């Protein structure tokens, strides 16, 4: 669904199953400090183009670009019942695409129930997801290793228990209990 279309939908939404993916460029602050703004914009546009292409081939809904990151949603209505598998495969593809070269990424995927719909104010709305699933995804992405994909244990199970993932329990800012995760480096 394009931004033009989603902006015309009324505010509101529903709690639905979703897999949220966040891919973040590592070292963006240093890149911004050491390159001129035009070069930074060119590099980020190239990242967004490549990441978007990968996400679209996995039937993702690109939710937003966040400065040095992209957030995508995988919904059963767009991806079918294998929406979590598609999200994890997209994360692996992005991490693989950036395993060599100047730009490195950290990617997280978290699945669960989230509010998905149009939110905003004064006629400016954005189709997005909100809730603990989204927050946990952003928190995990921030602690993932450079060149790694991190998922919750639940997401890993829903994705078919792919091989090569290391289990670890991670303390995450704002969460009362550590989060059971699986991580894989690329």
ZIRA-V900444 format. One record per pair of residues at least 12 apart in sequence whose ideal C-beta (glycine too) atoms are under 8 Angstrom apart, sorted by the first residue. I is the first residue (numbers start at 0). GAP is how many residues later the second one is. Records with the same first field share a line. If there is no record, write none. Layout:
I = GAP, GAP
This chain:
0 = 60, 126
2 = 124
5 = 112, 119, 120, 121
6 = 111, 118, 119
8 = 109, 116, 118
9 = 108
10 = 106, 107, 108, 109, 114
11 = 105, 106
12 = 102, 103, 104, 105, 106
13 = 101, 102, 103
14 = 98, 99, 100, 101, 116
15 = 59, 60, 97, 98, 100
16 = 58, 59, 66, 94, 95, 96
17 = 55, 56, 57, 65, 93, 94, 95, 96, 98, 111, 115
18 = 54, 55, 64, 65, 67, 68, 69, 90, 91, 92, 136
19 = 43, 51, 52, 53, 54, 67, 89, 90, 91, 94, 109, 113, 114, 117
20 = 34, 39, 50, 51, 52, 53, 66, 69, 70, 86, 87, 88, 116
21 = 44, 47, 48, 49, 50, 85, 86, 115, 116, 119
22 = 28, 46, 47, 49, 68, 71, 82, 83, 84, 118
23 = 44, 45, 81, 82, 83, 117, 118
24 = 19, 22, 43, 44, 78, 79, 80
25 = 77, 78, 79, 80, 120, 121
26 = 77
27 = 39, 40
30 = 12
42 = 59, 60
43 = 24
46 = 23, 56
47 = 17, 22
49 = 47
50 = 19, 43, 46
51 = 18
53 = 36, 39, 40, 43
54 = 15, 17, 35, 39
56 = 33, 36
57 = 16, 21, 28, 29, 31, 32, 35
58 = 15, 19, 20, 21, 24, 27
59 = 12, 13, 14, 18, 19, 26, 27, 30
60 = 12, 13, 14, 17, 66
62 = 64, 65, 66
63 = 62, 64
68 = 72
70 = 63, 66
71 = 15, 18
72 = 43, 55, 56
73 = 12, 13, 16
74 = 41
82 = 28
83 = 25, 27, 71, 74, 75
84 = 73, 74, 75
86 = 22, 24, 68, 72
87 = 21, 61, 63, 67, 68, 71, 74
90 = 16, 17, 18, 58, 60
91 = 57, 92, 94
93 = 13
94 = 12, 52, 53, 54, 89, 91
95 = 90
97 = 49, 88
98 = 48, 87
103 = 42, 43
104 = 41, 42
105 = 35, 36, 38, 39, 40, 41, 42, 44
106 = 34, 37, 41, 42, 43
107 = 29, 30, 32, 33, 36, 41, 42, 43
108 = 28, 40, 41, 42, 46
109 = 23, 24, 26, 27, 30, 41, 42, 45
110 = 22, 41, 43, 44, 47
111 = 20, 21, 42
112 = 18, 20
113 = 15, 16, 17, 18, 19, 20
114 = 14, 15, 16
115 = 12, 13, 14
134 = 39
135 = 16, 36, 39, 43
138 = 33, 34, 35, 36, 40
139 = 12, 30, 32, 39, 41
142 = 27, 29
143 = 39
144 = 38, 40
146 = 38, 39
147 = 35, 36, 37, 38
148 = 34, 35, 37
149 = 31, 32, 33
150 = 14, 30, 31, 32
151 = 27, 28, 29, 30
152 = 14, 27, 28, 29
153 = 26
154 = 27
155 = 25, 26
161 = 22
163 = 20
164 = 17, 18, 19
165 = 16, 17, 18
166 = 13, 14, 15
167 = 13, 14, 15
168 = 12
